[in-house]
Amino acid sequence: MLGFGHAQSFTGSYYNAPLNLVLEEVSSQCNVKMAYDFDLVAKFTVTAKLHKVTLSEALQVAFENTPLTFIEINGVFVIKPDPGKLQVLTIAPAPLPPKYKVMGLVREKLSGETLPYASISLSGTQNGVAANSDGYFSIITQQADSLLLSISYLGYLPAQLTVSPANQRGLLVVELDRQVEVFDAVMIAAPRSDVMQVESEPSRIRLNSARITELPSLSELDITAPIQLLPGIDGTTESMAGLSIRKSGPDENLVLYDGFTVYKIDHFFGAFSSFNAKAIKDVQVFKGGYDATYGGRASGVVEITGKSGSMNKTSVDVGMDLLSTDVTIETPVGKRASFIISGRRSFTDKIQSSLYESLLKSTRADLSSYTKVPAYVSNETSDPSFYYYDLNTKLTINLSSSDVVSMSGYKGRDKLTFFDSGAKYSIDENSDWGSSGMSLRWARQWSSSFSQTLVFGGSRYNLFYQHLDSLRKRKPLTLFQNDTIQKQFILDSRINDVSLTLSNSLNLNENNSLDFGFSVNSVKTDFSESSLHQVNQNVIIDTTRIVANDSRVLSVYAQNTYSNGILKLFKTGIRVNRHSLTNKTYFEPRVQIAIAASSILQLKASAGRYHQFINRIPMVSATDYRSVWAVSDGARFPVVISDHYIAGFSLKPYSSMSIDVEGYSKFTDGLAAIYNSYRRTATNKITLNRSFYKYSSTVLGLDVMLKQNFGRYQLWLAYTLSKASNESKTINGSDSYPAYDDQLHELKIFGVAKVRRWNFSLAWIYGSGKPWDAPTFTNSTVLSPSYSKNSERLPAYQRLDLAIGYAYNIGKVDCKVGMNIVNVLDISNILGRPYQIKDDAYEQVLQGISPLEFSDINGMGRLNTLYFNFSF
């Protein structure tokens, strides 16, 4: 064996890895040629850890438990049976039918980016698999004959290719693009241009990150506005911060960005998303009933996967609209890495467009009465100074064909300052709020059957809101006497979130897979609130509150996924959480099932229990962005417990039509909110007492989604019938009452069309009236016996939005220009009707008049925006 005169070094770690794959890596690292019978070698596996061993040592370990040996002939290493081990081979018991494994990677051809959660199905069967978050997939089969694989990903051309498991060597790389060229046996099907796609799992929907920007919104980069067009997700709040999934609060939704939690997802007081669509690869929405891999929230999950950047060439994308400019750069870093950076900043603190003026008026109506005041009140006019920005970065390193390391970062911030003073008033506001996060992620495909992902994530949220104003106004029934009214509200809220998660996936056989793992999550919250309201030095409200908590949750989970024939999915799992503050263990059993009843009908159902260990408490009103977060302590802020039950079906009567229907019930306990009570003191003053109270909620609903394709045109209909009610021992005499987001009917119809270089989309949203609270009092400021909480209803909501886009090329530069019009018909909608105590509350009570004054929160009027985009 003359070939060992040179001492090549080899390093590798294997667990039940096919011998043929090990030999390929040895050949590659040591730069030697090998010849062997693939059918013979592929029957054996290798489990070993090798570190800087010689070529000879590597081969000896690889063949240790096999009847094989090797010789060198003219520099080629020939693998052959060992005569000394043939007896062992012949007397061995008859082997079981061999299991063949196909291991592959799905990626985009143009950029080389992997496609997370791509679908891989075996044509002619009911079986299929999904790629993991890094685009890897594996198929285990006892079929040695050729398999016809169908690979698809939303927004890409699907491909079909034939592989032979018995002859498949190495990693199968599948590239999807408008021109797919993977192997000779490839068929190109019609483009998948759906805006969204209903998955086989109950309540799971995937959004097409490339096409969601074509739907109407205030920002063409918004990824959450299209989410609000889904059934079961409230589209009438006009707030991305108020993403209500199946009539639960926004804080009950887990928003993950590359593995870390994001607590603030909006810009401009909830007008649009703070996530930049140009930095996003994949968006998945779970409206409930999700599996055991997710935890920590009681309602839904929005999982966002950021782009990893192009592996092939550098590209630049520049855009601008009437509020901001943005730049995105993707570039390869060497041969094994890629980097993307995407930033956006508004110029609203320097240039105030008509869109900015209109948007500020609708989102902060309380400031509009102060801006540009008449000259007889003040010698100067002023406008609030406001800006926002967000930044996304990601570095991806392919250490090997089986190892991927990525580092992601995100930061979003809004800031508003406003100071003005005159002869009779002064106003001073300073608000600063935002989120930031980062994650370090390592994923390894140990073998075709086993993969592992380790994610370290950290995020922060901060809100500082300070509003001071003083006003002098004439006393009633007097000519020269004035009242001096002073109001001050200061809110400071912070969250620090750190997590470590290890996820494992093991394919047991062609029908079974096992997922298991653990996570440690540390969350620290602290907030302070100070509220002062006085008239002529007489205090009406004087409240100061400071709350701080620190908790850790240790979670472990395990779940088995089984599929065979018409049983498309049967997933059973459990998640167990240990909470440090309550010192209790919380169990979360979960189950999902999907059955292909026929070629056009699929039945589905899910059930599960979910716990939440952090709460968001609105400080002003249900629709206001000024809220605080508090960690559950089991006392003042209980642990939230929610039980989900979902059942429905998906029907595809024609290739161009699909219908999805889901009925659901959700029972949630341990919710907390602010309760306002009023009393008259011994000195005849009216005071406001604010305290936390606990309540439970019940939501019953039916979601219907219908999609119809007309060639290049798509029409979607989303309808929700629901009822949401709350119950508390301390509110409404313990009787149930409508929740603030209770809405019997919500209907959304939207369509998209492509006509040559033009894109058109139209969305119409209708929602029946939501409740509002109108407390009534006796003359002693005691609630009237006839009072019932949330007994009044706001008018119905309706809005029509339009988007038009045009794409063209200037040389090698791709250009796009477009216009979005929100509320085309300029319909006046009322989003809420909060109240506050009057300045002359005591006099009002003496006259038998309610001490409260109500004010309407109006929705957006007609808003027009233009945008331009250039990429090269």
LINSUL-V799513 format. One record per run of one state. SS is the DSSP state (H for helix, E for strand, C for the rest). FROM is the first residue (numbers start at 1). TO is the last residue. Records with the same first field share a line. If there is no record, write none. Layout:
BEGIN
SS = FROM-TO / FROM-TO
END
This chain:
BEGIN
C = 1-1 / 6-8 / 31-32 / 36-37 / 42-44 / 63-67 / 74-75 / 82-82 / 92-99 / 109-113 / 115-118 / 123-127 / 131-135 / 142-145 / 153-158 / 165-171 / 177-185 / 189-195 / 199-203 / 208-211 / 215-225 / 230-232 / 234-244 / 246-249 / 258-259 / 262-265 / 271-271 / 274-276 / 287-295 / 297-299 / 307-314 / 322-323 / 334-336 / 347-353 / 364-364 / 369-384 / 399-402 / 422-424 / 446-449 / 475-481 / 508-511 / 536-537 / 565-566 / 580-583 / 597-600 / 613-613 / 619-626 / 632-639 / 655-656 / 681-685 / 711-712 / 728-731 / 735-736 / 739-744 / 756-757 / 768-770 / 773-776 / 778-782 / 784-791 / 794-796 / 811-812 / 823-829 / 838-840 / 847-851 / 859-862 / 872-872
H = 2-5 / 19-30 / 38-41 / 55-62 / 83-91 / 212-214 / 226-229 / 250-252 / 268-270 / 277-279 / 354-363 / 365-368 / 732-734 / 841-846
E = 9-18 / 33-35 / 45-54 / 68-73 / 76-81 / 100-108 / 114-114 / 119-122 / 128-130 / 136-141 / 146-152 / 159-164 / 172-176 / 186-188 / 196-198 / 204-207 / 233-233 / 245-245 / 253-257 / 260-261 / 266-267 / 272-273 / 280-286 / 296-296 / 300-306 / 315-321 / 324-333 / 337-346 / 385-398 / 403-421 / 425-445 / 450-474 / 482-507 / 512-535 / 538-564 / 567-579 / 584-596 / 601-612 / 614-618 / 627-631 / 640-654 / 657-680 / 686-710 / 713-727 / 737-738 / 745-755 / 758-767 / 771-772 / 777-777 / 783-783 / 792-793 / 797-810 / 813-822 / 830-837 / 852-858 / 863-871
END
